[in-house]
């Protein structure tokens, strides 16, 4: 990931530096920020597809020393204020809404400051799933579950071993024991200990009130900034029913063994 230092142009505090990022996800770290950065996201896809992209950024927990703006044709809209420590600090905007302008704030001692954030480029559909504003905790319909099985970054059968609530982040961490791993995009679920059991963690909103319980669930969801985020999670017996009904009618969107 790009690692920049303001000390290289200490005598030019008004300098504006251009940064070009070609990857669809990554991070940028700006040590001793002075002046400003224009961050240009130029993924290796057809420019015609740019309008279908959403950009999400997640500042590092200790990021400090600069404000982050959304910039378009010279107009600035503040995204992240220097020192903002709000919970679940993820900020998303349409790719066509503008680029990122990172401006250092006046500091007595810049050597103590590092500004940094992770970024991801997502299709607008995936971004909407991750950041839906309406009823984020509502149960999924049968159709939504069957589609999630086909399109999710991870699909597992498992049980809830424990739930840890993080009030400051307004999130819950679901500790999952895995009985069957159908698919995972990243190695979030891994073999642990001498028992050879698969385990992993999935995050969701605190307001959803997830609690440990008996029985197996079908967990689906997306990877977001290296973390598994919960999507549809019906009880496994309910998934078996809806999958069989859809298969009997020839309506299941993809094949997956329900057992």
LONUDREN-900917 format. One line per field, with one value per residue: z, y, x of N, C-alpha, C in turn; residue in three letters; residue number from 1. Coordinates in steps of 0.02 Angstrom, whole numbers, always signed. Last residue first. Layout:
REM residues N
n.pz <- Z/...;
n.py <- Y/...;
n.px <- X/...;
ca.pz <- Z/...;
ca.py <- Y/...;
ca.px <- X/...;
c.pz <- Z/...;
c.py <- Y/...;
c.px <- X/...;
code <- ala/...;
pos <- NUM/...;
REM end
This chain:
REM residues 259
n.pz <- +149/+32/-89/-215/-367/-388/-383/-393/-466/-481/-384/-305/-266/-179/-79/-36/+16/+120/+205/+233/+302/+416/+469/+499/+512/+408/+380/+264/+328/+425/+369/+409/+360/+266/+221/+212/+138/+174/+200/+296/+389/+441/+604/+728/+909/+1033/+1048/+1092/+1001/+927/+908/+816/+866/+826/+668/+654/+604/+644/+657/+674/+657/+651/+751/+800/+926/+941/+858/+713/+544/+505/+419/+339/+214/+91/+37/+58/+65/+153/+289/+429/+559/+656/+776/+792/+875/+822/+890/+859/+876/+917/+966/+1101/+1128/+1068/+1129/+1074/+1090/+1049/+957/+847/+715/+536/+369/+263/+144/+91/-5/-97/-203/-167/-47/-84/-149/-40/+37/-48/-53/+81/+160/+315/+453/+487/+515/+440/+395/+286/+243/+204/+178/+109/+0/-62/-105/-202/-295/-336/-305/-223/-167/-13/+97/+255/+301/+398/+461/+603/+705/+762/+679/+686/+805/+785/+633/+530/+433/+263/+168/+35/-66/-180/-303/-348/-383/-448/-345/-203/-39/+137/+278/+439/+590/+708/+802/+784/+801/+717/+691/+559/+484/+333/+233/+171/+7/-107/-280/-393/-451/-297/-158/+8/+127/+283/+376/+481/+601/+623/+665/+745/+663/+492/+406/+269/+126/-27/-177/-299/-475/-596/-660/-711/-829/-922/-899/-859/-733/-628/-546/-484/-377/-318/-197/-164/-10/+56/+192/+288/+403/+449/+331/+272/+192/+124/+59/-35/-189/-321/-374/-412/-367/-363/-295/-295/-174/-150/-31/+74/+134/+99/+183/+186/+102/+178/+280/+245/+160/+124/+53/-26/+0;
n.py <- -1542/-1471/-1428/-1320/-1235/-1089/-1048/-1157/-1200/-1325/-1371/-1435/-1326/-1258/-1356/-1369/-1240/-1232/-1339/-1298/-1178/-1231/-1296/-1189/-1026/-900/-771/-655/-585/-516/-502/-531/-415/-344/-250/-376/-512/-558/-709/-838/-982/-1076/-1151/-1271/-1261/-1132/-975/-809/-672/-511/-379/-280/-180/-213/-291/-412/-525/-683/-794/-972/-1144/-1318/-1430/-1503/-1513/-1434/-1273/-1246/-1204/-1056/-927/-836/-828/-776/-840/-1000/-1126/-1226/-1313/-1368/-1325/-1209/-1095/-922/-783/-626/-471/-322/-144/-15/+16/+18/-110/-258/-420/-582/-740/-913/-1009/-1049/-1163/-1191/-1193/-1053/-954/-797/-708/-750/-801/-914/-883/-774/-837/-899/-785/-720/-815/-814/-661/-631/-527/-368/-281/-166/-74/+25/+43/-65/-96/-215/-198/-90/-150/-237/-142/-71/-156/-68/-40/+16/+63/+121/+259/+383/+491/+522/+628/+674/+764/+886/+987/+1078/+1082/+1104/+956/+906/+835/+739/+701/+582/+621/+593/+520/+404/+312/+354/+314/+284/+252/+186/+166/+117/+271/+410/+497/+618/+677/+772/+708/+646/+724/+877/+917/+1044/+1075/+1047/+935/+861/+768/+735/+739/+724/+809/+751/+699/+522/+359/+250/+166/+219/+238/+167/+195/+141/+178/+87/+82/+109/+198/+121/+57/+131/+102/-68/-83/-63/+93/+223/+351/+471/+587/+718/+787/+931/+990/+850/+715/+600/+478/+401/+258/+165/+5/-89/-138/-133/-36/+84/+250/+389/+549/+709/+837/+1004/+1111/+1195/+1174/+1147/+1101/+964/+853/+744/+740/+673/+521/+368/+219/+119/-59;
n.px <- -1357/-1379/-1263/-1319/-1343/-1448/-1581/-1720/-1828/-1885/-1964/-1872/-1795/-1881/-1895/-1762/-1739/-1831/-1783/-1652/-1679/-1735/-1626/-1543/-1611/-1530/-1456/-1386/-1244/-1113/-949/-783/-656/-585/-678/-789/-870/-1041/-1140/-1224/-1253/-1377/-1365/-1416/-1443/-1463/-1372/-1321/-1397/-1408/-1462/-1453/-1375/-1247/-1228/-1093/-962/-899/-761/-732/-674/-669/-571/-464/-417/-309/-342/-440/-460/-559/-629/-565/-489/-610/-720/-789/-916/-956/-914/-1000/-988/-901/-949/-923/-960/-1001/-995/-1086/-1065/-1032/-910/-944/-994/-983/-1016/-998/-1067/-1036/-1070/-1191/-1147/-1163/-1121/-1082/-1016/-953/-993/-1143/-1219/-1293/-1351/-1429/-1534/-1594/-1629/-1720/-1823/-1866/-1807/-1721/-1771/-1689/-1590/-1602/-1713/-1623/-1496/-1365/-1232/-1223/-1309/-1247/-1130/-1181/-1230/-1118/-965/-830/-672/-606/-472/-411/-304/-215/-96/-6/+94/+208/+264/+204/+165/+64/-30/-170/-209/-200/-325/-369/-496/-557/-686/-862/-970/-943/-939/-1037/-975/-955/-862/-857/-835/-902/-916/-798/-692/-599/-478/-536/-684/-727/-794/-847/-831/-783/-765/-688/-752/-762/-709/-730/-594/-525/-399/-264/-219/-243/-295/-316/-392/-402/-560/-619/-722/-791/-871/-959/-991/-1046/-967/-861/-877/-810/-676/-647/-518/-419/-460/-409/-429/-325/-315/-217/-163/-74/+22/+78/+84/+167/+118/-14/-66/-197/-247/-369/-447/-423/-278/-223/-209/-106/-95/-20/-7/+18/+95/+104/+226/+367/+461/+435/+428/+455/+367/+255/+258/+168/+140/+19/+42;
ca.pz <- +208/+94/-50/-156/-331/-395/-428/-354/-458/-530/-435/-333/-310/-241/-115/-66/-38/+62/+178/+200/+237/+373/+450/+446/+543/+432/+425/+284/+282/+421/+390/+385/+411/+297/+256/+210/+168/+133/+208/+233/+390/+379/+559/+674/+840/+1011/+1048/+1083/+1063/+919/+969/+795/+872/+896/+707/+634/+636/+598/+685/+645/+693/+614/+736/+728/+912/+928/+913/+774/+593/+503/+457/+402/+264/+129/-7/+89/+25/+83/+252/+358/+547/+588/+767/+758/+873/+830/+858/+894/+839/+900/+894/+1071/+1131/+1072/+1108/+1110/+1058/+1095/+1018/+884/+775/+600/+418/+310/+158/+131/+0/-38/-215/-231/-50/-42/-188/-95/+63/-29/-114/+51/+129/+242/+424/+471/+555/+429/+425/+308/+296/+197/+213/+169/+47/-34/-56/-143/-264/-297/-349/-225/-222/-53/+48/+207/+294/+357/+433/+545/+670/+804/+684/+638/+798/+817/+691/+562/+478/+330/+183/+105/-55/-111/-278/-340/-341/-490/-379/-271/-88/+68/+240/+368/+547/+641/+796/+785/+828/+725/+760/+597/+519/+397/+247/+225/+56/-55/-220/-349/-487/-367/-201/-58/+92/+220/+359/+418/+567/+646/+612/+773/+728/+546/+436/+341/+162/+46/-140/-236/-417/-557/-633/-651/-770/-928/-871/-910/-766/-694/-549/-555/-383/-378/-206/-205/-58/+40/+126/+274/+348/+459/+392/+261/+256/+114/+111/-8/-117/-301/-346/-464/-340/-406/-283/-327/-207/-161/-87/+33/+171/+52/+168/+246/+76/+115/+295/+236/+216/+107/+116/-28/+0;
ca.py <- -1582/-1446/-1483/-1327/-1299/-1125/-1013/-1138/-1127/-1303/-1330/-1475/-1376/-1225/-1331/-1426/-1265/-1186/-1338/-1362/-1176/-1189/-1337/-1235/-1091/-939/-825/-697/-573/-561/-466/-563/-445/-401/-228/-303/-488/-527/-639/-810/-914/-1067/-1099/-1248/-1277/-1201/-1017/-880/-706/-583/-418/-341/-171/-225/-232/-384/-463/-644/-739/-906/-1088/-1256/-1397/-1502/-1547/-1504/-1319/-1220/-1257/-1097/-987/-813/-881/-767/-801/-939/-1079/-1230/-1254/-1380/-1396/-1229/-1162/-977/-835/-693/-522/-386/-206/-31/+8/+77/-53/-202/-355/-528/-674/-856/-1029/-991/-1145/-1188/-1220/-1107/-992/-857/-722/-727/-741/-914/-943/-762/-796/-941/-835/-686/-796/-876/-703/-634/-592/-407/-343/-208/-140/+6/+87/-50/-34/-206/-253/-81/-96/-264/-191/-35/-143/-120/-24/-39/+79/+68/+227/+323/+485/+478/+615/+630/+699/+839/+935/+1102/+1046/+1135/+1010/+907/+897/+733/+755/+597/+587/+631/+578/+463/+329/+331/+361/+261/+305/+171/+223/+87/+198/+381/+430/+588/+657/+753/+763/+625/+654/+843/+896/+997/+1080/+1101/+999/+857/+826/+713/+769/+690/+801/+775/+747/+591/+407/+305/+185/+181/+265/+154/+204/+143/+181/+125/+69/+57/+224/+162/+23/+130/+164/-21/-105/-91/+20/+206/+280/+451/+515/+700/+732/+892/+1003/+921/+749/+671/+495/+464/+284/+218/+56/-79/-129/-124/-95/+41/+182/+347/+478/+663/+779/+954/+1065/+1203/+1153/+1164/+1172/+1004/+921/+751/+769/+745/+559/+435/+247/+180/+0;
ca.px <- -1338/-1409/-1287/-1276/-1342/-1384/-1536/-1661/-1820/-1834/-1997/-1927/-1766/-1859/-1954/-1796/-1697/-1838/-1851/-1664/-1644/-1776/-1684/-1524/-1597/-1587/-1434/-1443/-1299/-1171/-1009/-844/-699/-553/-618/-787/-809/-990/-1122/-1199/-1226/-1339/-1388/-1373/-1459/-1454/-1431/-1305/-1380/-1393/-1474/-1488/-1448/-1267/-1245/-1158/-985/-940/-800/-722/-706/-667/-634/-476/-481/-296/-329/-408/-453/-499/-645/-592/-481/-548/-677/-765/-875/-975/-893/-984/-1000/-920/-920/-958/-909/-1029/-952/-1081/-1063/-1101/-914/-913/-1039/-937/-1043/-965/-1076/-1035/-1037/-1166/-1184/-1129/-1169/-1064/-1077/-946/-921/-1107/-1179/-1258/-1311/-1369/-1488/-1569/-1583/-1658/-1788/-1839/-1859/-1722/-1756/-1749/-1592/-1542/-1722/-1690/-1519/-1436/-1248/-1182/-1320/-1314/-1127/-1148/-1274/-1170/-1021/-881/-717/-633/-524/-422/-369/-220/-163/-10/+32/+167/+298/+176/+216/+126/-5/-112/-230/-170/-290/-347/-448/-537/-627/-800/-982/-954/-877/-1033/-1003/-963/-893/-852/-818/-910/-919/-865/-686/-666/-492/-477/-650/-699/-812/-811/-881/-763/-807/-668/-747/-785/-698/-751/-650/-535/-469/-290/-176/-246/-281/-276/-418/-369/-499/-621/-659/-796/-808/-963/-950/-1079/-1030/-850/-903/-883/-705/-669/-579/-405/-456/-413/-441/-361/-312/-274/-159/-135/-6/+80/+49/+185/+155/+21/-41/-149/-244/-302/-448/-492/-310/-251/-217/-149/-82/-67/+24/-35/+100/+45/+167/+313/+464/+421/+417/+493/+433/+255/+283/+191/+164/+60/+0;
c.pz <- +227/+156/+17/-114/-271/-353/-435/-401/-418/-526/-489/-389/-344/-291/-181/-107/-75/+2/+116/+168/+199/+304/+405/+423/+488/+472/+452/+327/+306/+369/+376/+414/+378/+350/+297/+253/+159/+174/+163/+246/+321/+378/+494/+631/+790/+937/+1023/+1087/+1049/+986/+963/+853/+851/+904/+777/+679/+610/+636/+629/+677/+657/+652/+696/+708/+837/+909/+891/+824/+654/+555/+449/+448/+334/+185/+26/+43/+71/+40/+178/+325/+475/+584/+701/+757/+850/+823/+874/+854/+886/+858/+870/+995/+1095/+1068/+1119/+1083/+1103/+1056/+1072/+950/+809/+656/+485/+348/+202/+142/+44/-41/-156/-236/-113/-44/-150/-139/+7/-2/-98/-10/+101/+218/+348/+441/+537/+465/+416/+333/+324/+257/+205/+211/+113/+15/-23/-87/-201/-263/-306/-279/-228/-109/+11/+156/+246/+354/+389/+524/+611/+768/+726/+646/+752/+805/+719/+626/+512/+370/+255/+121/+19/-109/-206/-315/-329/-450/-419/-305/-158/+24/+167/+329/+475/+587/+724/+777/+832/+747/+771/+669/+558/+428/+318/+237/+108/-8/-171/-286/-439/-396/-272/-103/+30/+188/+292/+415/+502/+603/+638/+720/+757/+613/+488/+372/+237/+76/-65/-203/-358/-492/-590/-619/-707/-866/-874/-877/-818/-724/-621/-563/-456/-380/-265/-220/-99/-9/+115/+204/+346/+406/+392/+327/+241/+182/+93/+47/-92/-225/-324/-437/-392/-380/-327/-313/-235/-202/-89/-27/+130/+81/+121/+230/+133/+83/+231/+247/+200/+169/+100/+42/+0;
c.py <- -1572/-1484/-1459/-1384/-1294/-1187/-1046/-1108/-1108/-1229/-1306/-1437/-1418/-1276/-1299/-1403/-1322/-1209/-1295/-1364/-1241/-1183/-1297/-1277/-1142/-1000/-862/-755/-611/-538/-510/-526/-476/-436/-285/-280/-412/-513/-618/-737/-894/-994/-1104/-1195/-1246/-1207/-1087/-922/-779/-612/-492/-389/-234/-224/-252/-325/-443/-583/-702/-856/-1023/-1202/-1333/-1471/-1547/-1542/-1391/-1277/-1230/-1152/-1037/-872/-856/-818/-789/-906/-1024/-1186/-1264/-1314/-1415/-1304/-1189/-1040/-899/-744/-590/-433/-266/-95/-5/+75/+8/-138/-300/-462/-621/-792/-975/-1014/-1085/-1167/-1220/-1130/-1051/-888/-783/-745/-719/-857/-943/-823/-784/-902/-876/-735/-763/-859/-765/-677/-589/-475/-387/-275/-186/-66/+65/-11/-14/-147/-242/-136/-85/-212/-220/-84/-112/-104/-83/-10/+15/+91/+168/+295/+423/+474/+567/+609/+650/+769/+881/+1052/+1079/+1099/+1039/+967/+896/+793/+754/+651/+607/+588/+620/+526/+394/+355/+332/+315/+284/+222/+201/+139/+176/+306/+396/+516/+626/+737/+736/+685/+634/+773/+855/+982/+1025/+1110/+1057/+926/+813/+773/+728/+715/+765/+766/+775/+635/+478/+357/+246/+209/+218/+180/+193/+152/+183/+121/+114/+42/+173/+183/+65/+97/+167/+42/-52/-124/-3/+129/+262/+375/+495/+626/+730/+837/+961/+932/+824/+715/+569/+485/+345/+246/+107/-27/-122/-120/-81/-20/+140/+276/+439/+591/+734/+898/+1019/+1155/+1159/+1142/+1195/+1079/+967/+819/+778/+777/+633/+471/+314/+204/+62;
c.px <- -1266/-1387/-1315/-1306/-1294/-1387/-1468/-1608/-1758/-1820/-1949/-1963/-1820/-1831/-1935/-1857/-1733/-1797/-1856/-1733/-1656/-1745/-1731/-1583/-1587/-1565/-1496/-1417/-1360/-1222/-1070/-904/-760/-593/-587/-729/-806/-927/-1066/-1179/-1201/-1317/-1349/-1406/-1410/-1469/-1416/-1369/-1362/-1371/-1461/-1498/-1486/-1343/-1268/-1172/-1054/-965/-837/-768/-692/-704/-623/-542/-497/-360/-320/-398/-416/-502/-588/-606/-502/-547/-610/-715/-850/-930/-908/-969/-987/-929/-946/-917/-943/-973/-982/-1036/-1063/-1106/-985/-919/-1010/-979/-992/-992/-1043/-1047/-1040/-1137/-1152/-1176/-1133/-1125/-1056/-1015/-907/-1033/-1136/-1206/-1267/-1323/-1423/-1521/-1552/-1606/-1721/-1797/-1825/-1780/-1760/-1729/-1651/-1545/-1662/-1690/-1586/-1461/-1322/-1205/-1284/-1330/-1194/-1146/-1246/-1218/-1077/-932/-765/-676/-544/-474/-365/-290/-165/-83/+41/+103/+257/+206/+189/+183/+58/-93/-169/-197/-265/-303/-431/-484/-612/-743/-919/-969/-884/-969/-996/-994/-896/-892/-804/-894/-929/-864/-755/-658/-559/-495/-590/-660/-790/-838/-844/-821/-789/-709/-734/-788/-724/-748/-668/-600/-474/-366/-204/-202/-291/-258/-381/-392/-469/-557/-670/-727/-823/-894/-968/-1042/-1067/-916/-897/-916/-781/-697/-598/-467/-447/-407/-453/-367/-356/-267/-223/-119/-69/+52/+60/+151/+172/+53/+3/-130/-191/-304/-376/-500/-382/-288/-254/-149/-132/-46/-31/-4/+39/+45/+102/+246/+409/+419/+396/+482/+474/+322/+285/+214/+197/+77/+44;
code <- unk/unk/unk/unk/unk/unk/unk/unk/unk/unk/unk/unk/unk/unk/unk/unk/unk/unk/unk/unk/unk/unk/unk/unk/unk/unk/unk/unk/unk/unk/unk/unk/unk/unk/unk/unk/unk/unk/unk/unk/unk/unk/unk/unk/unk/unk/unk/unk/unk/unk/unk/unk/unk/unk/unk/unk/unk/unk/unk/unk/unk/unk/unk/unk/unk/unk/unk/unk/unk/unk/unk/unk/unk/unk/unk/unk/unk/unk/unk/unk/unk/unk/unk/unk/unk/unk/unk/unk/unk/unk/unk/unk/unk/unk/unk/unk/unk/unk/unk/unk/unk/unk/unk/unk/unk/unk/unk/unk/unk/unk/unk/unk/unk/unk/unk/unk/unk/unk/unk/unk/unk/unk/unk/unk/unk/unk/unk/unk/unk/unk/unk/unk/unk/unk/unk/unk/unk/unk/unk/unk/unk/unk/unk/unk/unk/unk/unk/unk/unk/unk/unk/unk/unk/unk/unk/unk/unk/unk/unk/unk/unk/unk/unk/unk/unk/unk/unk/unk/unk/unk/unk/unk/unk/unk/unk/unk/unk/unk/unk/unk/unk/unk/unk/unk/unk/unk/unk/unk/unk/unk/unk/unk/unk/unk/unk/unk/unk/unk/unk/unk/unk/unk/unk/unk/unk/unk/unk/unk/unk/unk/unk/unk/unk/unk/unk/unk/unk/unk/unk/unk/unk/unk/unk/unk/unk/unk/unk/unk/unk/unk/unk/unk/unk/unk/unk/unk/unk/unk/unk/unk/unk/unk/unk/unk/unk/unk/unk/unk/unk/unk/unk/unk/unk/unk/unk/unk/unk/unk/unk;
pos <- 259/258/257/256/255/254/253/252/251/250/249/248/247/246/245/244/243/242/241/240/239/238/237/236/235/234/233/232/231/230/229/228/227/226/225/224/223/222/221/220/219/218/217/216/215/214/213/212/211/210/209/208/207/206/205/204/203/202/201/200/199/198/197/196/195/194/193/192/191/190/189/188/187/186/185/184/183/182/181/180/179/178/177/176/175/174/173/172/171/170/169/168/167/166/165/164/163/162/161/160/159/158/157/156/155/154/153/152/151/150/149/148/147/146/145/144/143/142/141/140/139/138/137/136/135/134/133/132/131/130/129/128/127/126/125/124/123/122/121/120/119/118/117/116/115/114/113/112/111/110/109/108/107/106/105/104/103/102/101/100/99/98/97/96/95/94/93/92/91/90/89/88/87/86/85/84/83/82/81/80/79/78/77/76/75/74/73/72/71/70/69/68/67/66/65/64/63/62/61/60/59/58/57/56/55/54/53/52/51/50/49/48/47/46/45/44/43/42/41/40/39/38/37/36/35/34/33/32/31/30/29/28/27/26/25/24/23/22/21/20/19/18/17/16/15/14/13/12/11/10/9/8/7/6/5/4/3/2/1;
REM end
